[in-house]
Amino acid sequence: MTTQPGSSCQADPLIGSNRPAPIGDPHVHPPAPTGALLDNREAALADGLEAMGGSDRPADTSPLRPFRHAIFRDVWVANLLSRFGGLIQSVGASWLMVSLGASATLISLVQTSTTLPIMLFSLIAGALADTFDRRQLMLVAQAFMLLVSVALSLCAWFGVLTPWLLLVFTFLIGTGAALNGPAWQASVGDMVPRDDLPAAVSLNSMGFNVARSTGPAVGGLIVAASGAAAAFAVNAVSYLGLLIVLARWRSPDRPERLQRETLGRAVGAGVRYVALSPTLMTVLARSLVFGLGASAVPALMPLVARDLVAGGPLTFGLLLGAFGIGAVVGAYYSSGLRQRLSTEGFVRAALLALAAASIVTAYSSFTALTMAALFVGGAGWVLALSTFNVTVQMASPRWVVGRTLALYQMSAFGGMALGSWLWGAVTERTGVDIALLAAAGVSLACLLIGFRYPLPAAQKLDLEPLGRWREPRLALPIEARSGPVVTTIEYHIAEEWLPEFLRLMVERRRIRRRDGARHWSLMRDLEAPEVWVERYDTPTWTENVRHNERATRADADVADRLRALHTPGERPRVHRLIVRDLDAVLDPAADLAALDQPLTDPARQA
């Protein structure tokens, strides 16, 4: 095969470099029945969820399995201590706001000021987590939160805090958490094998809620005995352990053969990937509504303690502790529950638990009954969030997982931030009980949405790089920034296979665009109707290489089926061409002789 100037005829990564098998080859998936890809039951296929098959239920369901990996265990313990301090700080901030005589709206904004930065900055943090060293990013975030916590403690100690200054400090701590979150969650996949990932995510949730179950009660004691400044100081100290562990950890090297993506391009790639992934879009939408309804209980907890059960800071800590214990129990038994319930059934049970907890809390005036309701609500809280998190991670390849997790966090915690403000405003106008009942209604609405947009099964996808593509040897020397680059793939399709070919091309278009292709189109030859040409652009040669290397094994099913439809005994013909801008030729000062030199061509776009 002759390579023409400005083009390459080497194989496309999603097609393969080996000789294609004929349609009857048993190793190639046969064409699916008409309409198979449009059946609602095949929605998971549209996201690659069935590409490699397999059950989503691991043989070993021990919830403690990830602790066999030393680095995960060390970071988990250090995170537990840090989260313990964070919960103590949260109790101190919430009760200090009450002590300052702030309105219900300002009290609820303590929760908002912590979660709002996650909505605002998580996507940037996710892009940083995917393009820079995640360990160093976490170190920076932890050091930043340590400094802010020290400053907050000093301001509280000298009595200079106002409600709005307190909100500024909590916002800054939330900003550090937003920077840390995607890097930490994406790093879990670097610490444990993929099979242990669901259990590791559940353990992370359990760790947070172990702190939640005791931290608030201890925080209440500290605030009652020594004031909010002491609670803030304890939080500052709690960051030290994690800083030490992270400083000692040597995270796996991520080979950077290509030039690092710019921040703007990395953010755009993450948004594009999620927007073209039906599973991820469903998770984001459901988590947004979930956060809106679920935020009422933690946001209004100080008012529940003060107004509904007539308690003080210790009661407040006990209520939060009951919520946290429920979350710990829910996280511990989540692996076993996943054996009995589908992913959607799991989330529905969690939403019912949260709605019931909100309703009982709204009507209860007894501390013990409220604690029992919050125990159930805490279990529902962690079961839903861990399910959303696992689904996102299992549906995301490593190159983009930080950004997909960031967008998930923006949805879930954005809903919580909005909900915290909303329920505070409702409380000021109607009362705590009415706000809790309204939040229960939102949780039930999220449950009903699931009948129309259910979550797919969290299957174990093979999202490792497909590995078929090899960078071609080009006849024209080009630079990494040269472009745009146009790629065409020529198929020969018999008339009887056209309906199936076109349906597969709908999925191929989604995969191409998801992985960075632009201006995708499908063309038919007017003189040879059996010839179809797929075409797409990438802005530079580097982006062309990046696009091809992003293909995963889960994408291979569609590619193999397309190859099976192609004329037996041949493989689709691939051309790569660079676009030339001829406007420079009109410039009288242009050196037209340079047009023959690709690296000095003034008409070459870059």
C-alpha positions in Angstrom: 0.0 0.0 0.0 1.5 3.3 -1.1 1.6 6.2 1.3 0.6 9.4 -0.4 2.0 12.8 0.5 0.1 14.4 3.4 -1.8 11.2 4.2 -1.5 7.9 6.0 -3.2 4.6 5.0 -2.4 2.8 8.3 -5.1 1.2 10.3 -7.5 3.0 12.5 -7.3 2.0 16.2 -10.9 1.1 16.5 -10.6 -1.2 13.5 -7.2 -2.8 14.1 -4.1 -3.5 12.2 -4.7 -7.2 11.7 -6.4 -8.7 8.7 -10.2 -8.4 9.3 -12.2 -11.5 9.6 -15.1 -12.3 7.3 -18.6 -11.9 8.6 -18.9 -15.6 9.3 -15.8 -15.6 11.6 -16.9 -16.9 15.0 -14.4 -14.4 16.7 -16.3 -11.4 15.3 -19.6 -10.4 16.7 -22.3 -11.0 14.0 -24.5 -8.1 13.0 -27.2 -7.5 15.6 -30.9 -7.8 14.8 -32.6 -4.7 13.3 -33.3 -2.1 16.0 -31.1 -3.8 18.6 -29.1 -0.7 19.4 -32.3 1.4 19.7 -33.9 -0.8 22.3 -34.2 0.9 25.7 -32.8 -2.2 27.3 -29.6 -1.7 25.3 -29.0 1.8 26.8 -26.0 0.3 28.7 -24.5 -0.7 25.4 -24.6 2.9 24.2 -22.2 3.7 27.1 -20.0 0.6 26.5 -21.3 -1.1 29.6 -21.8 -4.5 28.0 -18.8 -4.4 25.7 -16.7 -6.8 27.7 -19.6 -8.6 29.5 -19.2 -10.1 32.9 -21.1 -9.8 36.1 -21.1 -6.7 38.3 -21.0 -8.8 41.4 -17.4 -9.7 42.6 -16.8 -13.1 43.9 -15.1 -11.7 47.0 -17.5 -9.3 48.7 -15.5 -8.6 51.9 -15.8 -4.9 52.6 -12.3 -4.8 54.1 -10.5 -6.3 51.1 -8.8 -3.1 50.0 -7.0 -2.8 53.4 -4.7 -5.5 52.1 -2.9 -2.8 50.2 -0.7 -0.9 52.5 -0.8 2.5 50.9 -4.6 2.5 50.8 -4.7 1.5 54.4 -2.2 4.3 55.5 -4.0 7.0 53.5 -7.4 5.8 54.7 -6.3 6.0 58.4 -4.8 9.5 57.9 -7.9 10.6 56.0 -10.1 9.3 58.9 -8.2 11.5 61.3 -8.5 14.5 59.0 -12.2 13.9 58.5 -12.6 13.6 62.2 -11.1 17.1 62.6 -13.3 18.4 59.8 -16.4 17.2 61.5 -15.3 18.8 64.7 -14.7 22.1 62.8 -18.1 21.8 61.3 -19.8 21.5 64.7 -17.8 24.5 65.9 -18.7 26.7 62.9 -22.4 25.8 63.0 -22.8 26.4 66.7 -20.7 29.5 66.7 -23.0 30.9 64.0 -26.0 30.2 66.3 -24.1 31.8 69.2 -23.5 34.9 67.1 -27.3 35.3 66.8 -27.3 34.8 63.0 -30.5 34.2 61.1 -31.6 30.8 59.9 -30.4 31.6 56.4 -26.9 32.4 57.6 -26.9 29.3 59.8 -27.8 27.1 56.8 -25.1 28.9 54.7 -22.4 27.3 56.8 -23.2 24.1 55.0 -23.5 26.0 51.7 -20.1 27.8 52.1 -18.5 24.4 52.5 -20.1 22.7 49.5 -20.4 25.7 47.1 -16.6 25.6 46.3 -17.0 22.0 45.2 -19.6 23.1 42.6 -17.5 26.1 41.5 -14.0 24.6 41.4 -14.2 20.8 41.2 -14.0 20.7 37.4 -10.8 22.7 37.3 -9.5 20.5 40.2 -10.5 17.4 38.2 -8.6 18.7 35.1 -5.5 19.3 37.3 -5.8 15.8 38.8 -5.8 14.3 35.3 -2.9 16.4 34.0 -0.6 16.8 37.0 0.8 14.6 39.8 -2.2 13.8 42.0 -0.1 13.3 45.1 1.5 16.7 44.9 -2.0 18.2 44.2 -3.3 16.6 47.4 -0.3 17.9 49.4 -0.9 21.5 48.2 -4.6 21.2 49.1 -3.9 19.8 52.6 -1.3 22.4 53.3 -3.7 25.2 52.2 -6.5 23.9 54.5 -4.0 23.7 57.4 -3.1 27.3 57.0 -6.7 28.5 56.7 -7.7 26.4 59.8 -4.9 27.9 61.9 -6.0 31.4 60.9 -9.6 30.6 61.7 -8.7 29.3 65.1 -6.7 32.5 65.9 -9.5 34.7 64.8 -12.0 32.8 67.0 -9.6 32.8 69.9 -9.3 36.6 69.8 -13.0 37.1 69.3 -12.9 38.9 66.0 -15.1 36.6 64.0 -18.4 37.9 62.5 -21.0 35.7 60.8 -19.8 36.7 57.3 -16.1 36.3 58.2 -16.9 32.8 59.5 -18.5 32.0 56.2 -15.4 33.3 54.3 -13.2 30.9 56.3 -15.5 27.9 55.8 -15.6 28.8 52.1 -11.8 28.7 51.9 -11.7 25.4 53.7 -14.3 24.1 51.2 -12.1 25.4 48.4 -9.2 23.3 49.6 -11.5 20.3 49.9 -12.7 20.9 46.3 -9.1 20.9 45.1 -8.3 17.7 47.1 -11.5 15.7 46.3 -11.0 14.7 42.6 -7.3 14.0 43.1 -8.0 11.8 46.2 -10.9 9.9 44.6 -9.0 9.4 41.3 -6.0 8.2 43.3 -7.9 5.3 44.8 -7.6 3.6 41.5 -3.8 4.0 41.7 -3.8 2.4 45.2 -6.0 -0.7 44.7 -6.8 -3.0 41.7 -9.9 -2.3 39.7 -11.7 -5.3 41.2 -11.3 -3.7 44.7 -12.5 -0.3 43.6 -16.2 -0.6 44.7 -15.2 -1.8 48.1 -12.5 0.9 48.4 -15.1 3.6 47.6 -17.4 2.1 50.2 -14.6 2.1 52.8 -13.9 5.8 52.0 -17.6 6.5 52.7 -17.4 4.4 55.8 -14.3 6.3 57.0 -16.0 9.6 56.6 -19.0 8.4 58.5 -16.9 6.8 61.3 -15.7 10.3 61.9 -19.3 11.6 61.5 -20.6 9.1 64.1 -18.2 10.3 66.8 -16.6 13.5 65.6 -19.8 15.7 66.1 -20.3 14.4 69.6 -16.7 15.1 70.5 -17.0 18.4 68.7 -20.0 19.2 70.8 -18.1 18.4 74.0 -15.1 20.5 72.8 -17.3 23.5 72.0 -19.2 23.2 75.3 -16.0 22.9 77.3 -13.5 25.2 75.5 -15.3 27.1 72.7 -15.3 27.1 69.0 -11.6 28.2 68.8 -10.5 24.9 70.3 -12.6 23.0 67.8 -10.9 24.9 64.9 -7.4 24.2 66.4 -8.1 20.5 66.6 -9.1 20.5 62.9 -5.8 22.3 62.0 -3.8 19.5 63.8 -5.7 16.8 62.0 -4.2 17.7 58.7 -0.7 16.8 59.8 -1.0 13.0 59.6 -2.2 13.1 56.0 0.5 15.5 55.0 3.1 13.1 56.4 1.6 10.0 54.7 1.3 11.8 51.3 4.9 13.1 51.6 6.1 9.5 52.0 4.0 8.0 49.3 5.5 7.5 45.8 2.5 7.4 43.5 2.8 5.4 40.2 4.5 7.2 37.4 2.2 8.2 34.6 4.1 8.3 31.3 3.7 11.6 29.5 4.7 10.8 26.0 2.5 13.6 24.6 2.6 17.2 25.6 0.4 17.9 28.6 -3.1 19.2 27.7 -3.7 22.9 28.5 -6.1 23.5 31.4 -8.8 24.9 29.1 -8.6 22.0 26.7 -8.5 19.5 29.5 -11.7 21.0 31.0 -13.4 20.9 27.6 -12.4 17.3 27.1 -13.9 16.3 30.5 -17.2 18.1 29.8 -17.4 16.6 26.3 -16.8 13.1 27.6 -19.5 13.3 30.2 -22.0 15.0 27.8 -21.5 12.1 25.3 -21.8 9.4 28.0 -25.5 8.5 28.7 -24.6 6.6 31.9 -22.6 9.5 33.3 -25.3 12.0 32.4 -27.9 10.0 34.1 -25.8 9.8 37.3 -25.2 13.5 37.3 -28.8 14.4 36.9 -30.0 12.0 39.5 -27.2 13.1 42.0 -28.2 16.7 41.5 -31.8 16.0 42.5 -30.6 13.7 45.3 -28.4 16.5 46.7 -31.2 18.9 46.7 -33.4 16.8 48.8 -30.8 15.1 51.0 -29.1 18.4 52.1 -32.0 19.5 54.4 -31.1 17.2 57.3 -27.4 18.1 57.8 -28.0 21.8 56.9 -30.9 22.2 59.4 -29.4 19.9 62.1 -28.6 22.8 64.5 -32.1 24.1 64.3 -33.5 20.5 64.7 -31.4 20.3 67.9 -32.5 23.7 69.2 -36.1 24.0 68.1 -37.5 20.5 67.6 -35.9 18.6 70.4 -35.0 21.6 72.6 -31.3 20.7 73.0 -27.9 22.3 73.0 -24.5 21.7 71.4 -24.2 18.3 73.0 -27.6 17.2 71.6 -26.6 18.6 68.2 -23.5 16.4 68.3 -25.5 13.4 69.3 -27.9 13.9 66.4 -25.0 14.2 63.9 -23.4 11.1 65.6 -26.6 9.1 65.0 -26.6 10.1 61.4 -23.0 9.1 61.1 -23.4 5.7 62.7 -26.2 4.9 60.3 -23.9 5.9 57.5 -21.1 3.6 58.8 -23.5 0.7 59.1 -24.8 1.3 55.6 -21.3 1.5 54.1 -20.2 -1.7 55.9 -23.1 -3.7 54.6 -23.3 -2.2 51.2 -21.3 -5.0 49.5 -23.7 -7.6 50.7 -26.7 -5.5 49.8 -25.4 -5.1 46.2 -25.8 -8.9 45.9 -29.5 -8.6 46.5 -30.5 -5.3 44.8 -29.9 -3.9 41.3 -28.1 -0.5 41.1 -31.4 1.3 40.6 -33.1 -0.7 43.4 -30.1 0.2 45.7 -30.7 3.9 45.1 -34.4 3.7 45.5 -34.0 2.0 48.9 -31.6 4.8 49.9 -34.0 7.5 48.8 -36.9 5.9 50.7 -34.7 5.8 53.8 -33.8 9.5 53.5 -37.4 10.6 52.9 -38.6 8.6 55.9 -35.9 10.1 58.1 -36.9 13.7 57.1 -40.6 13.0 57.8 -40.0 11.4 61.2 -37.5 14.2 62.2 -40.0 16.8 61.2 -42.7 15.4 63.6 -40.5 14.1 66.4 -39.9 16.1 69.6 -38.0 13.2 71.3 -34.3 13.0 71.0 -34.2 9.2 70.9 -36.8 9.0 68.2 -35.0 11.6 66.1 -31.7 9.8 66.5 -33.3 6.6 65.3 -34.7 8.4 62.2 -31.3 10.0 61.5 -29.7 6.6 61.8 -31.8 5.4 58.9 -31.3 8.6 57.0 -27.5 8.3 57.4 -27.6 4.8 55.9 -29.6 6.0 53.0 -27.2 8.9 52.5 -24.1 6.8 52.2 -25.7 4.1 50.1 -26.8 6.5 47.5 -23.6 8.6 47.3 -21.4 5.5 47.2 -23.5 4.0 44.4 -23.2 7.2 42.4 -19.5 7.4 42.9 -18.8 3.7 42.0 -20.9 4.0 38.9 -19.0 7.1 37.7 -15.6 5.5 38.4 -16.5 2.2 36.7 -17.7 4.1 33.6 -14.6 6.3 33.3 -11.2 5.5 31.8 -8.2 6.6 33.8 -7.3 9.5 31.6 -10.5 11.3 32.4 -11.6 9.9 35.8 -10.6 13.0 37.7 -12.8 15.2 35.6 -15.8 12.8 35.6 -15.6 12.6 39.4 -15.3 16.3 39.5 -18.4 16.8 37.4 -20.2 14.3 39.6 -19.2 16.2 42.7 -20.3 19.4 41.1 -23.8 17.9 40.5 -24.2 16.2 43.9 -22.7 18.9 46.1 -24.1 21.7 43.9 -27.5 20.2 44.6 -26.6 20.2 48.3 -25.4 23.8 48.3 -28.6 24.9 46.5 -30.7 22.8 48.9 -29.0 24.1 52.0 -29.8 27.7 51.0 -33.3 26.7 49.8 -34.3 24.9 53.0 -32.8 27.7 55.2 -35.0 30.2 53.3 -38.1 27.9 53.6 -37.4 27.5 57.4 -37.4 31.3 57.9 -40.8 31.5 56.3 -42.5 28.3 57.4 -40.5 26.5 60.1 -38.0 23.6 60.3 -40.7 20.9 60.1 -42.2 22.2 56.9 -38.7 22.5 55.3 -38.0 18.9 56.2 -41.3 17.6 54.8 -40.6 19.5 51.6 -37.2 18.0 51.3 -38.7 14.5 51.8 -40.9 15.3 48.8 -37.9 16.1 46.7 -36.3 12.8 47.7 -39.4 10.9 46.7 -39.4 12.8 43.4 -35.9 11.7 42.7 -37.1 8.1 43.3 -39.9 8.5 40.8 -37.5 10.0 38.2 -35.7 6.6 38.4 -38.6 4.9 36.7 -38.0 7.0 33.6 -34.2 7.4 33.9 -32.9 4.3 35.8 -29.2 3.9 36.6 -27.6 1.1 34.6 -25.9 -1.8 36.4 -22.4 -0.9 37.6 -20.6 -3.5 35.6 -16.9 -3.9 35.5 -15.8 -2.4 32.2 -12.5 -3.0 30.6 -11.5 0.6 30.1 -7.8 -0.2 29.5 -6.4 1.3 26.3 -7.3 -0.8 23.3 -3.7 -0.8 22.1 -4.3 -1.4 18.4 -3.1 2.0 17.2 0.5 2.6 16.3 1.7 6.1 15.4 2.2 6.0 11.6 5.4 6.8 9.8 4.5 9.9 7.8 6.0 11.0 4.4 5.7 14.6 5.5 7.6 15.9 8.6 5.2 17.7 10.9 5.3 19.2 14.4 3.2 18.2 17.3 1.2 21.4 16.9 0.6 21.0 13.2 -3.0 20.8 12.1 -5.8 20.6 11.7 -5.6 16.9 10.8 -8.4 15.2 8.8 -8.9 11.5 9.1 -11.0 9.5 6.7 -11.9 5.8 6.9 -13.3 4.1 3.8 -15.8 1.2 4.1 -17.3 -1.1 1.5 -20.7 -2.1 2.7 -23.1 -4.5 0.9 -26.7 -3.2 0.4 -28.2 -5.7 2.8 -26.1 -4.5 5.7 -26.8 -0.8 5.3 -29.4 -0.5 8.2 -27.1 -2.2 10.6 -24.1 -0.2 9.4 -25.9 3.1 9.9 -27.0 2.1 13.4 -23.5 1.2 14.3 -22.3 4.5 12.9 -24.5 6.4 15.3 -22.6 4.8 18.1 -19.3 5.3 16.4 -20.1 9.0 16.1 -20.7 9.2 19.8 -17.4 7.5 20.6 -15.4 9.6 18.2 -16.8 12.9 19.5 -16.5 11.7 23.1 -12.8 11.1 22.7 -12.1 14.4 21.0 -12.9 14.3 17.3 -14.5 17.3 15.7 -16.7 17.8 12.6 -17.5 14.1 12.4 -19.4 13.2 9.2 -20.4 10.2 7.2 -20.4 10.4 3.4 -21.5 8.1 0.5 -19.8 7.8 -2.9 -22.3 8.8 -5.6 -20.4 6.9 -8.3 -19.8 3.8 -6.1 -22.7 3.5 -3.7 -21.2 0.7 -1.7 -18.4 3.0 -0.6 -18.9 5.0 2.6 -16.4 7.4 4.1 -16.2 8.3 7.8 -14.5 11.7 8.3 -13.4 13.7 11.4 -11.0 16.4 12.4 -8.6 17.0 15.2 -7.0 20.5 15.8 -3.4 19.3 15.9 -1.4 16.2 15.3 -0.9 15.7 19.0 -4.7 15.8 19.5 -5.0 13.2 16.7 -2.6 10.9 18.5 -4.3 11.5 21.8 -7.7 10.8 20.3 -6.6 7.5 18.9 -4.9 6.4 22.1 -8.0 7.1 24.2 -9.8 4.1 22.5 -10.6 1.5 25.1 -11.3 -2.2 25.0 -14.9 -1.5 25.8 -15.2 0.3 22.5 -13.9 -2.7 20.5 -17.4 -4.3 20.1 -18.7 -1.6 17.8 -15.4 -1.5 15.9 -15.4 -5.2 15.4 -19.0 -5.3 14.2 -18.2 -2.5 11.7 -15.2 -4.5 10.4 -17.4 -7.6 10.0 -19.8 -5.6 7.8 -16.9 -4.4 5.6 -16.0 -6.4 2.4 -14.5 -9.7 3.5 -10.8 -10.2 2.9 -10.0 -6.5 3.1 -9.7 -3.9 5.8 -11.1 -0.3 5.8 -8.7 2.1 4.2 -7.5 5.0 6.5 -6.1 8.3 5.3 -4.7 11.1 7.5 -4.3 14.5 5.8 -3.2 17.9 7.0 -5.2 21.0 6.1 -3.5 23.8 4.2 -4.7 27.4 4.2 -4.0 29.0 0.8 -4.7 32.6 1.9 -1.0 33.0 2.5 -0.4 32.5 -1.2 -2.1 35.8 -1.8 0.4 37.6 0.3 2.9 39.3 -2.1 5.7 38.8 0.4 5.1 35.0 0.7 7.9 32.7 -0.3 6.0 30.4 -2.6 9.0 28.0 -2.8 8.5 27.3 0.9 5.1 25.8 0.1 7.0 22.6 -0.7 8.6 22.5 2.7 6.1 21.2 5.4 8.0 22.7 8.3 8.4 26.2 6.8 5.2 26.3 4.7 3.6 29.7 5.5 0.2 28.3 4.5 0.4 25.5 7.1 -2.1 26.0 9.9 -0.9 25.5 13.5 
